[in-house]
Amino acid sequence: MNEPTQNPTGLRRPTSPGPLRAAARRLALLAAVLLAPWPAAAGVFDEFQIFDGRIAEPGGFDVNQHLVFGRRGRNGEGAPRNGLLTTSEIGYATATWHEIALYLPVAREFSGDLYGGGFKVRNTFVVPNAGERPIAGGLDIEIRHQSTRFSGANWAISLRPILDLRTGPWQLILNPTVEIPLGREGPVFAPAVRGVRQVAERVWLGVEHFMDFGRISRFERTERQAHQLFVTTDVRLGKSLALHVGLGHGLTHNSDRWAGKAILSFDF
């Protein structure tokens, strides 16, 4: 799977529809997410995705459908905190060492509000044939334009180094990401790490940790940082189809209390 990336707002809260009606809505939405057919379907997190340096074959397209769902804990700047975020990602590999991708996020809150999340354009530069190397890496550069419902700045740049280490059935991936909001305060350090073990021919189990330490010039105190821990499963469903699912829990007050995610990937 190409990646698993990686913001929360102070949204105006609508009038409550009543406890029973609200509970029924939430149960219905949860059931829809769990029972819907997947092909239809982090701090500083709007998506929880870690990049491992592998891209599609040159001239090939990579289509990923992302889904993030949860009861998200804090008020602040960034992606909607309570509801469903779905993002369509379309990537194209121009060479063995470069891929460009477009992200189109759409959010739906428990309140019923539905709105677009702007767009992201990602350029990934990697060492060719990463899957065949014990050590591989690259650099991911992402430019995004999003409203204040998603981000503290309308325009921002992410610089995401990629370090991919493999030995036997084990894999360790590091993404020491720097987020640079344009026209706002200084850059933010938001690294992520993923450990994976292959447990069957087409199945991998993993643990992911997404972090937001705050501005590089002055890290936040531990209790004000965001730390999100996920347990994940990756399943290769066919030659060109794969599924990544995860369940996450926040380790600090400024993290999402609970979040689920899924990424369905097509290569063609």
PEJO-V709220 format. One line per field, one symbol per residue. ss: DSSP state (a for helix, b for strand, c for the rest). phi: phi as a letter, one per 20 degrees, with the letter a starting at -180 (. if undefined). A space follows every 10 residues. Layout:
ss->???
phi->???
This chain:
ss->ccbccccccc ccccccccaa aaaaaaaaaa aaaaaccaaa cccccccccc bccccccccc bbbbbbbbbb bccccccccc cbbbbbbbbb bbbbbccbbb bbbbbbbbbc cccbbbccbb bbbbbbccca aaccbbbbbb bbbbbccccc ccccbbbbbb bbbbbbbccb bbbbbbbbbb bccccccbbb bbbbbbbbbb ccbbbbbbbb bbccbccccc caaacbbbbb bbbbbbcccc bbbbbbbbbb cccccccbbb bbbbbbbc
phi->.fbd.b.dce ffefffeoff ffffffffff ffffdffggf d..ccdcdbd ednecffgnd ecdcdebccr edederdpfg ecqccccecc dceebfdbcd bddceccceg fofcbfdmbc cddddcfglg fddfcbarbd dcdccbfffd bfcfdbcddc fcccdcbled bccdcffdec fencfffdec fbccdccfdb gcccdbcccd ccenfffaff fgfdedccdc dccdceeafc cbcdcbcccf dcfedffcbd bbcddcdb
